[in-house]
Amino acid sequence: MQAPIPTPPLALVPPAALPHNLEAEAALLGALMIDNRLVEDVQLKLGAQHFFEPLHGRVYEAILKLVDRRMTATPVTLKPLFDADPEMMAIGGTSYLATLTEQSAALIAARDFAQQIYDLALLREMIRVGRDMATNAFDTASGVEPLAQIEAAELALYKVAEAGEVAGSVKTFGQATRLAIDMADRAMKSGGHLSGYTTGLDALNAKIGGLHDSDLVILAGRPAMGKTALATNIAFSAAQRYLRDKADGVEQSSGAGVAFFSLEMSADQLATRVLAEQSGVNSEALRMGKISQSEFNSLARAAGQLTELPLFIDDTPALTIAALRTRARRLKRQRGIGIIVVDYLQLLQGSARASNENRVQEISEITRGLKTLAKELQVPVLALSQLSRAVENREDKRPQLADLRESGTIEQDADIVLFVYREEYYHALKQPDEEDVEKYAKWRERAEKLHGLAEVIVAKQRHGSTGTVPLTFHKTTTKFSDRAQDAYLPERYA
């Protein structure tokens, strides 16, 4: 019968009875020294910090370093590294390393030992986070912000959950190929143009293939162009499609639950827009209360139908990018959201350090944070952005990538950049005096052609070509829709 694996004396163990298994740690180290090839199986998930006994963590780290240098890690090669280690000397010197290799049976269960060591480390980390939460909660100093503490605690717990999952980001080419085939299959079943989540607009879906997981999509435009209206349309369409597919038992829905972070408008203002779009009631009349009983009945019916809509609105003002990421993770975990909308990114705040440096660096931090969030949660992030006033100084008011306000990193970090443009808005500003009959008649004729016309300019797209998507904008209900008849296109589309 083999003797039990010796472990460091209890004097080396902290007094608190935290979850641990010193025997498993010792057995794993012995197995790794017997067969260095096992290192490849455990090092992606297990780090030195996951060992309860610090000495075991240092031995594990030394084994990894030797293997990384293509040296054999054995008690003999490790000995010089620990000859002067005080904790190693306290348990009898480097002969302890040799005793670890006496349990050859540990080779069979090495992966199980690694998994248990990792799981116990997670439990200890949860206990640490809980203790920190309690300690901070007892602190009643004047500078305490309870909501900030809650967000910090959620972030800490999320980091615990995500720690060590490096292997999840590594995919074989075969796995990546299957993902590509699934995406192509989804696009084919949708009618040949939709591989991501629907925008609710067939022409836009056909151009960009919908909204794709891990993509940062920037939707930009000058004030009054309809950025928020288009974002609301997209959010509603995706949520409605998900609700309908769920009711029909569709497995792979082209819709998704949506988290809408509105830093500019309140939740009731956004809800009013959605209700106006779906009921056909004039949004301005709705806000003013100038609607008939029949219009109110239409409004009530639309509200009843949208009760279960998976569209979640967070209208907290002045959010930091860190707080937004924390809230998005919570919604992903609790509500299963599949799309994030941010209106708009210039109203987000960066870290205090970035804010104190300059605005360009702060915007860079924000866009990188949004892109990281998209990849981390595997959801598309649709972020609205303002454009610089340089647009107003040009004869042709159509936006360009150079017009993105305050930072070139917006263009750099984005997978897709969309611009909303309505020539009708600018043409209305050029109205001549009615006394100049000929000039006014030409202006009026052009105004009629431009009425309701809108464009979404695809200025950048990693997945495909750029170009312009013609749409119709219904000003009274702030709703975008596909262009009905080509006969009513302006001259540039004829």
C-alpha positions as CSV (number, residue, x, y, z in Angstrom):
1,M,0.0,0.0,0.0
2,Q,1.4,3.4,-1.0
3,A,2.0,6.0,1.6
4,P,-0.2,9.1,1.6
5,I,1.2,12.1,-0.2
6,P,2.8,14.5,2.3
7,T,1.5,18.0,2.5
8,P,2.8,21.2,4.0
9,P,2.2,21.5,7.8
10,L,-0.9,23.3,9.0
11,A,1.3,26.2,10.1
12,L,1.5,27.2,6.5
13,V,-2.3,27.2,6.1
14,P,-4.2,30.3,6.9
15,P,-6.4,29.9,10.0
16,A,-9.7,30.5,8.2
17,A,-11.2,27.2,7.0
18,L,-11.6,28.1,3.4
19,P,-12.5,25.4,0.8
20,H,-9.3,23.6,-0.3
21,N,-7.8,20.2,-1.0
22,L,-4.0,20.1,-0.3
23,E,-3.8,16.4,-1.3
24,A,-5.3,17.2,-4.7
25,E,-2.7,20.0,-5.2
26,A,0.2,17.8,-4.2
27,A,-1.1,14.9,-6.4
28,L,-1.4,17.2,-9.4
29,L,2.1,18.6,-9.0
30,G,3.5,15.0,-8.8
31,A,1.6,14.0,-11.9
32,L,3.0,17.0,-13.8
33,M,6.6,16.2,-12.8
34,I,6.1,12.6,-13.9
35,D,4.6,13.4,-17.3
36,N,5.3,17.0,-18.4
37,R,2.8,16.5,-21.3
38,L,0.0,16.9,-18.9
39,V,0.9,20.6,-18.6
40,E,-0.8,21.2,-22.0
41,D,-4.1,19.9,-20.6
42,V,-4.3,22.0,-17.5
43,Q,-2.4,25.3,-18.0
44,L,-5.1,27.0,-20.1
45,K,-7.5,26.9,-17.1
46,L,-5.3,26.6,-14.0
47,G,-3.0,29.3,-12.8
48,A,-0.6,29.5,-9.9
49,Q,-3.1,31.8,-8.1
50,H,-5.6,28.9,-8.0
51,F,-3.6,26.9,-5.5
52,F,-4.6,27.3,-1.9
53,E,-1.0,26.6,-0.6
54,P,1.3,29.3,-1.9
55,L,4.3,26.9,-2.0
56,H,2.3,24.7,-4.3
57,G,1.5,27.7,-6.5
58,R,5.2,28.5,-6.8
59,V,6.1,24.9,-7.7
60,Y,3.4,24.8,-10.3
61,E,4.6,28.2,-11.8
62,A,8.2,26.8,-11.9
63,I,7.0,23.7,-13.7
64,L,5.3,25.8,-16.3
65,K,8.3,28.0,-16.8
66,L,10.6,25.0,-17.4
67,V,8.2,23.4,-19.8
68,D,7.8,26.7,-21.7
69,R,11.7,26.7,-22.1
70,R,11.4,23.2,-23.5
71,M,13.2,21.8,-20.4
72,T,12.1,18.8,-18.5
73,A,10.5,19.6,-15.2
74,T,11.4,17.0,-12.5
75,P,12.4,17.2,-8.8
76,V,16.0,17.3,-9.9
77,T,15.6,20.3,-12.3
78,L,13.3,22.1,-9.9
79,K,15.7,21.7,-6.9
80,P,17.9,24.7,-7.6
81,L,14.9,26.9,-7.8
82,F,13.8,26.1,-4.2
83,D,17.0,25.4,-2.3
84,A,16.7,28.8,-0.6
85,D,12.9,28.9,-0.3
86,P,12.0,29.3,3.4
87,E,8.7,27.5,3.2
88,M,10.3,24.6,1.4
89,M,13.0,24.4,4.1
90,A,10.4,24.4,6.8
91,I,9.0,21.1,5.5
92,G,12.3,19.4,5.1
93,G,13.9,20.9,2.0
94,T,13.6,20.0,-1.7
95,S,13.3,16.3,-0.9
96,Y,9.6,17.2,-0.7
97,L,9.5,17.5,-4.5
98,A,10.6,13.9,-4.8
99,T,7.9,12.7,-2.5
100,L,5.3,14.3,-4.7
101,T,6.2,11.9,-7.5
102,E,5.7,8.8,-5.5
103,Q,2.0,8.6,-6.3
104,S,2.1,7.4,-9.9
105,A,-1.7,6.6,-9.8
106,A,-2.3,10.4,-9.8
107,L,-1.5,10.4,-13.5
108,I,-4.9,8.9,-14.3
109,A,-6.9,11.6,-12.4
110,A,-4.6,14.7,-13.1
111,R,-7.3,16.5,-15.1
112,D,-9.9,15.9,-12.3
113,F,-7.5,17.2,-9.7
114,A,-6.9,20.4,-11.8
115,Q,-10.7,20.9,-12.2
116,Q,-11.3,20.5,-8.5
117,I,-8.4,22.9,-7.6
118,Y,-9.9,25.4,-10.0
119,D,-13.5,25.0,-8.6
120,L,-12.3,25.4,-5.0
121,A,-10.4,28.5,-6.0
122,L,-13.6,30.0,-7.4
123,L,-15.4,29.3,-4.2
124,R,-12.6,31.0,-2.2
125,E,-12.8,34.0,-4.5
126,M,-16.6,34.2,-4.0
127,I,-16.0,34.2,-0.3
128,R,-13.4,37.0,-0.7
129,V,-15.8,39.1,-2.8
130,G,-18.6,38.5,-0.2
131,R,-16.3,39.6,2.6
132,D,-15.3,42.7,0.7
133,M,-19.0,43.5,0.0
134,A,-19.8,43.2,3.7
135,T,-16.8,45.3,4.8
136,N,-17.6,48.1,2.3
137,A,-21.3,48.0,3.3
138,F,-20.3,48.6,6.9
139,D,-18.3,51.6,5.9
140,T,-20.7,54.6,6.5
141,A,-18.2,57.3,5.5
142,S,-19.6,60.4,3.9
143,G,-18.2,59.4,0.5
144,V,-20.0,56.1,0.3
145,E,-22.1,55.5,-2.8
146,P,-24.2,52.3,-2.3
147,L,-25.2,52.0,-6.0
148,A,-21.6,52.2,-7.0
149,Q,-20.7,49.5,-4.5
150,I,-23.4,47.3,-6.0
151,E,-22.0,47.8,-9.5
152,A,-18.5,47.1,-8.3
153,A,-19.7,43.9,-6.5
154,E,-21.5,42.7,-9.7
155,L,-18.3,43.4,-11.7
156,A,-16.2,41.4,-9.2
157,L,-18.6,38.4,-9.3
158,Y,-18.7,38.5,-13.1
159,K,-14.9,38.4,-13.2
160,V,-15.0,35.4,-10.9
161,A,-17.4,33.6,-13.3
162,E,-15.3,34.5,-16.3
163,A,-11.9,33.8,-14.8
164,G,-9.9,31.0,-16.4
165,E,-12.2,30.5,-19.4
166,V,-9.4,31.2,-21.8
167,A,-10.0,27.8,-23.6
168,G,-13.4,29.0,-24.6
169,S,-11.9,31.6,-26.9
170,V,-9.8,29.1,-28.8
171,K,-11.6,27.3,-31.6
172,T,-10.3,24.8,-34.1
173,F,-10.8,25.6,-37.7
174,G,-13.4,22.8,-37.8
175,Q,-15.4,24.6,-35.1
176,A,-15.0,28.0,-36.9
177,T,-16.2,26.3,-40.1
178,R,-19.3,25.0,-38.5
179,L,-20.1,28.4,-37.2
180,A,-19.7,29.9,-40.7
181,I,-21.9,27.1,-42.2
182,D,-24.6,27.8,-39.5
183,M,-24.6,31.5,-40.4
184,A,-24.9,30.7,-44.1
185,D,-27.7,28.3,-43.4
186,R,-29.5,31.0,-41.4
187,A,-29.1,33.5,-44.2
188,M,-30.4,31.0,-46.8
189,K,-33.5,30.1,-44.7
190,S,-34.3,33.8,-44.2
191,G,-34.6,34.3,-48.0
192,G,-31.0,34.8,-48.9
193,H,-30.1,38.1,-47.2
194,L,-30.3,37.8,-43.4
195,S,-27.5,36.0,-41.5
196,G,-27.8,38.1,-38.3
197,Y,-30.6,39.7,-36.3
198,T,-33.2,41.6,-38.3
199,T,-33.3,45.4,-38.5
200,G,-36.9,45.3,-39.6
201,L,-35.9,46.8,-43.0
202,D,-35.5,44.4,-45.9
203,A,-33.3,46.8,-47.9
204,L,-30.9,47.3,-45.0
205,N,-30.9,43.6,-44.1
206,A,-30.0,42.8,-47.8
207,K,-27.1,45.3,-47.6
208,I,-25.5,44.3,-44.3
209,G,-27.0,40.9,-43.6
210,G,-28.6,42.1,-40.3
211,L,-26.8,42.8,-37.0
212,H,-24.1,40.2,-36.2
213,D,-22.9,38.9,-32.9
214,S,-19.7,40.6,-31.5
215,D,-20.1,43.5,-34.0
216,L,-19.9,47.2,-33.0
217,V,-22.3,49.1,-35.3
218,I,-22.1,52.9,-35.3
219,L,-25.2,54.7,-36.5
220,A,-24.4,58.4,-37.0
221,G,-26.0,61.5,-38.3
222,R,-26.6,65.2,-37.7
223,P,-29.5,66.3,-35.4
224,A,-33.0,65.9,-36.8
225,M,-31.9,63.2,-39.3
226,G,-33.7,60.4,-37.3
227,K,-30.9,58.5,-35.6
228,T,-32.9,57.7,-32.5
229,A,-36.0,56.9,-34.6
230,L,-34.1,54.4,-36.7
231,A,-32.4,52.8,-33.7
232,T,-35.9,52.5,-32.0
233,N,-37.3,51.0,-35.2
234,I,-34.5,48.4,-35.2
235,A,-34.8,47.6,-31.5
236,F,-38.5,47.1,-31.7
237,S,-38.4,45.0,-34.9
238,A,-35.8,42.6,-33.4
239,A,-37.7,42.3,-30.1
240,Q,-41.0,41.8,-31.9
241,R,-39.5,39.1,-34.2
242,Y,-38.0,37.3,-31.2
243,L,-41.4,37.3,-29.5
244,R,-43.2,36.0,-32.6
245,D,-40.6,33.3,-33.3
246,K,-40.8,32.2,-29.7
247,A,-44.6,31.8,-29.9
248,D,-44.2,29.9,-33.2
249,G,-41.6,27.6,-31.7
250,V,-38.8,28.7,-34.1
251,E,-35.4,27.5,-32.8
252,Q,-33.1,30.0,-34.5
253,S,-34.9,33.3,-34.3
254,S,-33.8,36.3,-36.4
255,G,-34.9,38.5,-33.5
256,A,-33.5,39.0,-30.0
257,G,-34.2,40.6,-26.7
258,V,-32.9,44.2,-26.7
259,A,-31.3,46.4,-24.0
260,F,-31.7,50.0,-24.9
261,F,-29.5,52.4,-23.0
262,S,-31.0,55.8,-23.5
263,L,-28.8,58.6,-22.1
264,E,-30.7,61.3,-23.9
265,M,-34.4,60.4,-23.8
266,S,-36.4,59.1,-20.9
267,A,-38.0,55.6,-20.9
268,D,-41.5,57.1,-21.3
269,Q,-40.4,59.3,-24.3
270,L,-39.0,56.2,-26.0
271,A,-42.1,54.2,-25.2
272,T,-44.2,57.1,-26.7
273,R,-42.2,56.8,-30.0
274,V,-42.7,53.1,-30.2
275,L,-46.4,53.4,-29.5
276,A,-46.8,56.2,-32.1
277,E,-45.0,54.0,-34.7
278,Q,-47.1,50.9,-34.0
279,S,-50.5,52.6,-33.6
280,G,-50.1,55.1,-36.5
281,V,-50.9,58.0,-34.2
282,N,-49.1,61.3,-34.8
283,S,-46.3,61.4,-32.2
284,E,-46.5,65.1,-31.6
285,A,-50.3,65.0,-31.2
286,L,-49.8,62.1,-28.8
287,R,-47.4,64.1,-26.6
288,M,-49.8,67.1,-26.6
289,G,-52.8,65.0,-25.9
290,K,-54.5,66.1,-29.1
291,I,-55.9,62.7,-30.2
292,S,-59.4,61.4,-30.8
293,Q,-61.0,58.6,-28.9
294,S,-60.5,56.2,-31.9
295,E,-56.8,57.1,-31.9
296,F,-56.6,56.5,-28.2
297,N,-58.2,53.1,-28.7
298,S,-55.6,52.3,-31.3
299,L,-52.9,53.4,-28.9
300,A,-54.4,51.2,-26.1
301,R,-54.5,48.2,-28.4
302,A,-50.9,48.7,-29.4
303,A,-49.8,49.1,-25.8
304,G,-51.6,45.8,-24.9
305,Q,-49.9,43.9,-27.7
306,L,-46.5,45.2,-26.6
307,T,-46.7,44.3,-22.9
308,E,-44.5,41.2,-23.3
309,L,-42.1,42.8,-25.7
310,P,-38.5,41.8,-24.7
311,L,-37.3,45.4,-24.9
312,F,-35.6,46.7,-21.8
313,I,-34.9,50.4,-21.4
314,D,-32.3,51.9,-19.1
315,D,-32.5,55.7,-19.0
316,T,-29.9,56.3,-16.3
317,P,-28.2,59.6,-17.3
318,A,-24.4,60.1,-17.3
319,L,-23.5,56.4,-17.3
320,T,-19.8,55.5,-17.3
321,I,-18.6,52.9,-19.8
322,A,-17.8,50.6,-16.8
323,A,-21.3,51.0,-15.4
324,L,-22.9,50.3,-18.8
325,R,-20.9,47.1,-19.2
326,T,-21.9,46.0,-15.7
327,R,-25.6,46.6,-16.4
328,A,-25.4,44.9,-19.9
329,R,-23.8,41.8,-18.3
330,R,-26.7,41.7,-15.8
331,L,-29.3,42.0,-18.5
332,K,-27.6,39.3,-20.5
333,R,-27.5,37.0,-17.5
334,Q,-31.0,37.8,-16.2
335,R,-33.0,38.6,-19.3
336,G,-31.0,36.8,-22.1
337,I,-30.7,39.9,-24.2
338,G,-29.2,39.5,-27.7
339,I,-28.7,43.1,-28.9
340,I,-27.5,46.3,-27.1
341,V,-28.4,49.8,-28.2
342,V,-26.6,52.9,-26.9
343,D,-28.1,56.3,-27.5
344,Y,-25.6,57.9,-27.8
345,L,-21.9,57.3,-27.2
346,Q,-20.8,60.9,-26.7
347,L,-23.0,61.1,-23.6
348,L,-21.2,58.1,-22.0
349,Q,-18.3,58.9,-19.6
350,G,-14.9,57.2,-19.5
351,S,-12.8,56.5,-16.5
352,A,-11.8,59.5,-14.3
353,R,-8.2,59.2,-15.6
354,A,-9.3,59.3,-19.2
355,S,-11.7,62.2,-18.6
356,N,-8.9,64.3,-17.0
357,E,-6.6,63.8,-20.0
358,N,-8.7,64.8,-23.0
359,R,-11.9,64.1,-24.7
360,V,-10.4,62.3,-27.7
361,Q,-8.8,59.7,-25.4
362,E,-12.0,59.4,-23.4
363,I,-14.0,58.7,-26.6
364,S,-11.3,56.2,-27.6
365,E,-11.8,54.4,-24.3
366,I,-15.5,54.3,-24.7
367,T,-15.5,52.9,-28.2
368,R,-12.9,50.3,-27.2
369,G,-15.1,49.4,-24.3
370,L,-18.2,49.0,-26.5
371,K,-16.3,46.8,-28.9
372,T,-15.0,44.7,-26.0
373,L,-18.5,44.4,-24.6
374,A,-19.8,43.2,-28.0
375,K,-17.1,40.4,-28.1
376,E,-17.4,39.6,-24.5
377,L,-21.2,39.0,-24.5
378,Q,-21.3,37.8,-28.1
379,V,-24.0,40.3,-29.1
380,P,-24.2,43.2,-31.6
381,V,-23.8,46.6,-30.0
382,L,-25.5,49.4,-32.0
383,A,-24.1,52.8,-30.8
384,L,-25.5,56.1,-32.0
385,S,-23.0,58.9,-32.6
386,Q,-23.1,62.6,-33.3
387,L,-21.4,64.1,-36.4
388,S,-19.3,67.2,-36.4
389,R,-20.6,70.6,-37.8
390,A,-18.3,70.3,-40.7
391,V,-21.2,68.7,-42.6
392,E,-23.1,72.0,-42.5
393,N,-20.3,73.8,-44.3
394,R,-20.4,71.7,-47.4
395,E,-22.7,72.0,-50.4
396,D,-23.3,68.3,-50.3
397,K,-24.5,67.5,-46.8
398,R,-24.1,63.7,-47.1
399,P,-22.0,62.6,-44.2
400,Q,-18.5,61.1,-44.6
401,L,-16.3,59.0,-42.2
402,A,-14.2,62.1,-41.5
403,D,-17.3,63.7,-40.0
404,L,-17.4,61.3,-37.0
405,R,-17.1,63.6,-34.0
406,E,-14.2,63.8,-31.6
407,S,-12.3,60.6,-32.4
408,G,-10.9,58.6,-35.3
409,T,-11.1,55.5,-33.1
410,I,-14.9,55.4,-33.7
411,E,-14.3,54.6,-37.3
412,Q,-11.4,52.3,-36.4
413,D,-13.2,50.2,-33.7
414,A,-16.5,49.9,-35.6
415,D,-17.3,46.9,-37.8
416,I,-20.1,48.8,-39.6
417,V,-20.6,52.6,-39.9
418,L,-24.1,53.7,-41.0
419,F,-25.1,57.4,-41.7
420,V,-28.7,58.6,-41.7
421,Y,-29.3,61.3,-44.2
422,R,-32.5,63.1,-45.2
423,E,-32.1,65.7,-48.0
424,E,-35.7,66.8,-47.3
425,Y,-34.6,68.4,-44.1
426,Y,-31.9,70.6,-45.7
427,H,-34.1,71.4,-48.7
428,A,-36.8,72.8,-46.4
429,L,-34.2,75.3,-45.0
430,K,-33.7,76.7,-48.5
431,Q,-37.3,77.7,-49.0
432,P,-37.4,80.9,-51.2
433,D,-39.8,83.8,-50.9
434,E,-43.2,82.9,-52.4
435,E,-43.2,86.1,-54.3
436,D,-40.4,84.7,-56.5
437,V,-42.9,82.5,-58.3
438,E,-40.5,80.7,-60.6
439,K,-37.9,80.0,-58.0
440,Y,-40.6,78.9,-55.5
441,A,-42.2,76.6,-58.0
442,K,-39.0,74.8,-58.6
443,W,-38.3,74.5,-54.9
444,R,-41.8,73.2,-54.3
445,E,-41.5,70.6,-57.1
446,R,-38.2,69.4,-55.6
447,A,-39.7,69.3,-52.1
448,E,-42.5,67.1,-53.3
449,K,-40.0,64.6,-54.8
450,L,-38.0,64.6,-51.6
451,H,-40.9,64.2,-49.3
452,G,-40.4,61.2,-47.0
453,L,-37.2,60.1,-48.7
454,A,-34.3,59.0,-46.5
455,E,-31.0,57.3,-47.0
456,V,-28.9,55.0,-44.8
457,I,-25.3,55.3,-46.1
458,V,-23.2,52.2,-45.4
459,A,-19.8,54.0,-45.1
460,K,-17.9,51.1,-43.7
461,Q,-18.6,47.3,-43.5
462,R,-16.1,44.6,-42.7
463,H,-18.5,41.9,-44.0
464,G,-19.3,43.4,-47.3
465,S,-19.5,46.3,-49.6
466,T,-20.4,49.9,-48.9
467,G,-23.3,51.8,-50.6
468,T,-26.6,53.6,-50.0
469,V,-29.9,52.1,-48.9
470,P,-33.0,54.2,-49.9
471,L,-35.7,54.2,-47.2
472,T,-38.9,56.1,-46.5
473,F,-39.3,58.2,-43.3
474,H,-42.8,58.9,-41.9
475,K,-42.3,62.1,-40.0
476,T,-45.6,62.1,-38.1
477,T,-44.9,58.7,-36.6
478,T,-41.0,58.9,-36.7
479,K,-41.0,55.5,-38.5
480,F,-38.6,54.3,-41.2
481,S,-39.8,51.7,-43.8
482,D,-38.6,50.2,-47.0
483,R,-39.1,52.3,-50.2
484,A,-42.4,51.4,-51.7
485,Q,-42.1,52.4,-55.4
486,D,-39.0,53.2,-57.4
487,A,-41.1,55.7,-59.4
488,Y,-40.9,58.1,-56.5
489,L,-37.2,58.0,-56.2
490,P,-35.3,61.3,-56.4
491,E,-33.1,61.9,-59.5
492,R,-30.0,60.3,-58.0
493,Y,-31.8,57.0,-57.7
494,A,-33.5,57.2,-61.1
